[in-house]
Amino acid sequence: MTSWNPHDYQRRAMQMMLDQGAVGLFLDPGLGKTSVCLGALKVLKNHGYFKKALIVAPIRPMYSTWPAEVYKWDEFNEYTYVVLHGGDKEARLREDVELYFINPEGLKWLASQSGLPDFDTLIVDESTKFKDTRTLRFKALKKLLPTFRRRWILTGTPVPNGLMDLFGQIYILDRGRALGQYVTHFKNEFFMQKGWSKWDWVPVPGAFERVVDKISPLVMQLSAEEYLTMPELVFHDVPVTLPPETMVTYKAVEDDFIAMVGEGALVAANAAAAGTKCRQIANGAVYVGEGSDRVWHEMHDAKLDALEDLLEELNGHSVLLLYEFRHDYERLCKRFPHAVDLKSGDISETIRRFNSGDISLLIGHPASMGHGLNLQGNCHHVIWFGITWNLEYYDQSIARVYRQGQSATIVRVYHLVAKETKDEDVLAVLTKKDRTQQDLLSAITAFRRNNLGQSH
């Protein structure tokens, strides 16, 4: 164990956390958000202002990242903690410790318990898990919010789908003071419906600036590129031409929601379902049938061939390969039998072998790659076989490799893009979402410098 010596940007973040009761830290991966929180708690503890914290985090960070930080530094290894997960969580809840870790799905159970510990601090790691106020996890946490005197939220991707994602996260901090008590009021004030869909809301003119003005006093944004020596991040689109017969089927599903596949009919119930089917076809296979009768039908090998060519060009360098659909995974494993599934066996051992170079091709789904994984030890190539719509999954998956400790000067991200398909639309949407997110983070940084007089 060694002594923790915070950087200047970490000291600024800690000072904000000490100065006010509600703070959102929008920190890029690698900036030490866990140690910043533990450091702030230590200062509060030394002055008698902290006794017990509830730390809400996804499963992997809850079990590995947070406890690892506690043991890593001399300043923090005095903390006592329990993990509220598994069959004995009721007994663990009654233990007299300082840190109580729980995953978002466990909050419904916690809110139903009587005689809770006297929590004074709430830390929500990856607060975008609470962007949807209709979820049980948000409703359970909302019930608990009055318990805490201090509330901190942490994320590097606060608006993966646009400004609407902010309401639930900011509510955790101030219980509705900045953006309103109810999400319906937030929508009506800052958004308008577009077209006939009740789900399609866009910001009204001036909404972006007004929202930034309201939330900036609560939030600090820290960018890895600004404070760390980071490698260059380079993106490559690898165009893939689908066979003519596949494009005929693709266009039929896209235009008419129905096509013949093999000996059966492929039917999409609506435009959204048709879009999903089209993305599957672009990758090389498509699901046919429903429920237990559902099977996948192979359409082409164009993307597999393009991937094989790309891997040959990379000449044995370690690669993180990301897929979208289950049939993608099965076809990838068949074509590349040396690929290792992240979830196969002991995850920690798999990560160790990948970082040491014993595994050259690591395959995973972006939903399981997002948090608590450090894969930068020997890898600086990321390939998207199927591209996710989810900006948070997209950014966080890349951040497993593009992060502090990466020794390469360039990290390369490759998109296998089927030409004239939804792949092109997905990339366009991701770019638009990322622009909104980067604009928000930049505006928050500018606000703090200009209005609060903080130095760069």
N, C-alpha and C positions, 0 to 999 in steps of 0.2 A: 504494500500500500504506500501511496505517496501523498504529499500535501497538495491540496487544490489551490491554485493561484489564478483567480479569475482574470480574464481579459478586460480591457476598458469597456467594451460594449456590454459584457456580462455585468460589470459593476453598474452601468447605467440602467440595465434592465432590473437588477436587484433593487436599486434605489427607488425606481418607480413602484415596485412591488411593496416596498416599505412605506412609501409616502401615501399610498392610497389603497383602499380596501378592495377595489375591483380593477383587475388588469388583464388585458389580453395580449399575449406575446405571440406575434406572427413571425416565427423564427424558421428559417430554412434548416433542413437537416444538417447536422454537423456543428451547429452553433452552441450546443451544450444546454438545451432547455431543461433537461432533468437536473443537472448540477446547479443551474441557476436557481431553480425552485428550492432545492435542498439547501443551498447557501442562504437564500432569503429566510427560510424557516429557521436556520441556525441562529441568524441574527435576532429574529423575533423571539426565539427560545431563550437566548441569553439575556433578553430584556424582559422576560416574563410574559410575552404576548402570544406565545404559541404553546399548545399542549398536545392537540390531536388534529391530524389532517386526514380527510378522505380523498384518495387519489383514484380517479376514474380513468382507466386506460384500456386499450385493446388487449386481448389475451397475451400476445407475445411480449409487448413491453411491460405488462403487469408482472409477468413471471421472470423476465430476464433483464430488460433494460434498467428498470428502476432499482431492483435489488442489487444489480451489478454496480450501479453508481454508489449505492450506500456502502458497499464493501471496498470500492476502488480507492476512495479518498480517506485519509486519516480524519479529516474534519467531520465526516458523515457516518463513520462506521459505528458510532455510538447510538444511532437511531434504532429503535425497536419497531418491528412491523409484523403484520399478518396479511395473508392473501385470502380474501373472502370469495373463495371459489371451491367447488367440490362438496363432498358429502358432509364434511365437518365444519362448514362455514358458520353454523350457528354458535358452536363452541368458540371458534376463533373470534367472532364478533364480541364475545364477552371478555376477551383478554385485554389487559391494561397495557396497551402499546401506544406508540406515537403516530405511526403511519398505517392506515388501513387501505389496502389496494383492492379494487373491485373493477370488473369489466362492465361496460354499459348495459349489457343484458341482465346483470345481477341487480340493477337498481330497483326493479319492480319488487324483488324479494326484500331488499333492504328497506324500502319505504313501508313495507308491511310489518316490520319488526317493531316491537315496543322496547322502551328503555335503551335507546341507542346511546353509544358513547357521546361524550360532550365534545363534538367536533367544533372547532373554531375556524378551520381553513378547508376550502374545497379547491382541488386542482383537477381540472379536466384536460387530460392529454388527448390530443386529436379531437378538438371540439367540433369538427365538422360532422361527427357522429350524431350531433344534436341539432343539425340544421333544419330537420323536419319536425315541426312542433306537434305533428299528429302521431308520432311514434310513442310506444309505451315507455321507452327509455327516457324521452324528454318529459313526459307527464310525471314519471316517477321522480326525476331529478327536480322538477319544478316544485313538487310537494316538499322536498327536502331543503330548498334554497334558504328559507328563513333561518335555518339552523346555523348558518355560517356567517361569521363576521368578515371574513376575507374570501374572495372568490377569484381564482386565476384560471384562464383558459389558454391552451397552447395549440398552435397549428401552423403549418407552413403553407397551407392551401385554404384560406378562409372562404373563398367564393368559387368553388370548382364549377358551379353552374350559373353564376351570376349573382347580383346583389341580393336576390331573394334569400340566398343561403345565410345571410348575416343575422336575420332576426332572432332565430333560436339561440345562436351563440352569444349575441350581445345581451339577450334577455337573461342568460345565466349570470352575467356580470352585474346588471343593474336592475333586473326584475321589471323592465319595461320603461325605465325613465327616458332613455335616449330614443328608442324607435317605437315606443308605444306598448300598451298592455296586451294588445291582441294582434295576431298576424293579419287578420282581416283589415284592421285599421292601417297597418303598415302597407299592405297592398294598395288600399284605396288612396293613400296619401302619395305614394311614391311610384306607383305602377298603373298601367292601363292594359286592358285586355286587347290582344291582337287577333283579329279574325273572329271566328266563331267558337274556337276551342276555349273551354273554361280553364284550361291548364296553361295557356300561352299568355304570359304576362311580360310586358316590356317596360323598362323605366320611362317615366314621363320626362320631358325636357327639364334639366336642372336637378333631377333626382340624385344623380351621382354625387354632385358637389354638396348637396344638402346632407346626404347620408354620411359622407366623409366628415363633414363639419360636426355632426352629432356624435360620431363614434371615436373620432381621433383622440379626444382627451383620455379615453379608456385604453387605448391600444398603442403598442410599440411594435414597429416592424424592423426586423434585422435580416439583411440579405447576406448569404454566404459569400457571394462574389465581392461584396463590399468590405468584408472583415477578414476573410481568409484568402490564402493563396490557392485558387481553384484552377483546375485544368480548363482548357477550352472545351466547350460543348458544341459538337457539330452534328447536324442532322442530315441524313441521306434518304431520299425517296427512291426505292428500287421499283421501277415500273414492271408490271407483269401483264402480259397479253393473254387473255383467256381464249380457249378454243372457240371457233365460230358456233359450233353446236351448243356449247355451254351458254354463250351469249344469247342465243335464241330462247333458251329456257329462262335465263335471267330476265330478259325483257318481258317475257310473258308474265312472270311473277310480279315484276315491278309495275307493269301497266294494268294487268287484268286480275292479279291476285291468284291466278291458277295456272298450272302447267302440268304436263305429263312427265313423270320421272320414273324411269323403269317401266313397270307394269301398272303403276298406280298414279293417282292424281295428287299433286302437291297443291294444297289450298291454304291461302292466308285469309284469316278472318277479317282483317282490316289493314289499313295502310301501315300501321306500326308493325304488325306481324309480318307483312310483306317486306318491310325494310329489314327485319331481322333475318328472314329467309334469304334475302338478296345478299346480305353480308356473309351468311353461311356459304352460299354458292360461290361468292368471290374467293373464299378461302379454300374451296375444293370439295365440300360435301354439304348435304342438307338433310335435316330431319324430316321424315315422312310419317304420317300417322299421329295418333294421340295416345297419351297414357302409357299403359303397359305394352301397347301395340306399336309404340314409336320406335323406329329404326332410322339409322342414317344411311343415305345413299351417296356413294362417291360420284363426283361430277368431273373432276379433272385433277391433274398433278402439277399444274403450271406453277403454283406457289411453292410446292415442295421442290420442284426442279430449280426454281430461282433461289430458294434457300440453300440448296445443296451447292449451287455455284458460288454463292456468297461465302459459305463456310469454307469452301476450298480456297477462295481468295484470302480469307483471314488466316489460313495456313496454321491451324492448330491453336490459335490464340483463344483464351477462355471467352465464352459467350454466355450471356444471360438471354434466354429465349422465352418470349411471352406469347401466350396463345389466348384465344377468346372462347371457343366452344369445346365441349368434351370430344366431339369427333375430330377436332384439330389435334387434340392431345394424343388420341389413339393413332391417328395417321402419322403424326410426328415421331412417336415412339417406334412405330413399325419401320419408318424410313431411316431413322437414326437410333439404332438400338443402343448406342453408347451414351445417349442422353440420360441424365439422372434427374428424376423428379425431386423437387425441393422437399416435398412432404414424405418421401420414401425413407423409412427407418428413422434414425435419430437426426432431427433437423440440425442440431448443433454440430454433429459430426459431419453432416453433409456440407454445411457452411464452411467448416474447417478445411475439408478436403478441397472444396472449390477455391477457397482463398489461397491454399497452398499450391494449386495447380494440378492436383490429382484428378480433378473433374474438369473436362474441357467444355462441356455443353450442359448447362443447368437449365431446366425447363420449369416454368411456373405460371400460374394464373395471376394477373395483376391484383385481384381481390385478396390474395393471400401473400402478396409481396410487399404490401404497402408500408408496414410499420415494424420497427425493431430489428431489421436485418441489415447487416454490414457485409456487403459483397464486393467491396472495392479492393480486396487484398491482391488479386491477380487478374482482375477483369476490367477492361475498359471498352467493351463492345456490348451493346444492347440491341436485340433484334425483335421487332414486333411482327409476328406472323399474322396475327389478327389484331386490329387496332381498337382499343376500347373507346367508348363514348365518354367515359368518366374521367374528367380532367384530374381529379384527386388521385385516382388509381394510376393514371398516366404519369403525373409528376412524381408521385411517391415511389413508383417502381423504378424510374430512372435514377432517383435519388439513392437507391440502394448501391449504385455504382458511382454516380457523380456526387461525391461527398468528401469531407475532410479525411485525409489519409490515403487518397488516391494518388499514386506515384506517377501515373502517366500524364503527359502534358496535354493530351487530347482524349476526351471520351466521345465515342461515336455512337449515335443512335440511328438505326436503320428501320424504315417502314417498308414492308412489302405491300405495294399498292396495286391492286387489280385495276387496270385502266377502264374508264367509262363505267365505274360501279360506285356503290356506296362508300367504298374505301376513300375515294376522293372527297366525298361529302364529310366523312368523319374527321379527316384531317383539317378541313376547312373550319368545321365547328370547333375543334380543339383549339385551333389558332385564335378564333374569336373569343372563346372562353378565357384563354390564357391572357389575351390582351386586356380583358376586363379585370382580371385578377392582378396583373402587373400594374395597371393604372391605379387600382385601389391601393396597393402596397406603396407605390411611389407617392401618391397623394397623402397617405398617412405620414410617411417620412417627412415630406415637405411641411406638413402641418406642424409637426413637433419641432422642427428646426425654426420655422418662422414665428410660430405663436408662443412656443414655450422657451425659445432662446437656447435650445440645446445645440451643442457643437456636433460636427460630423464625427 
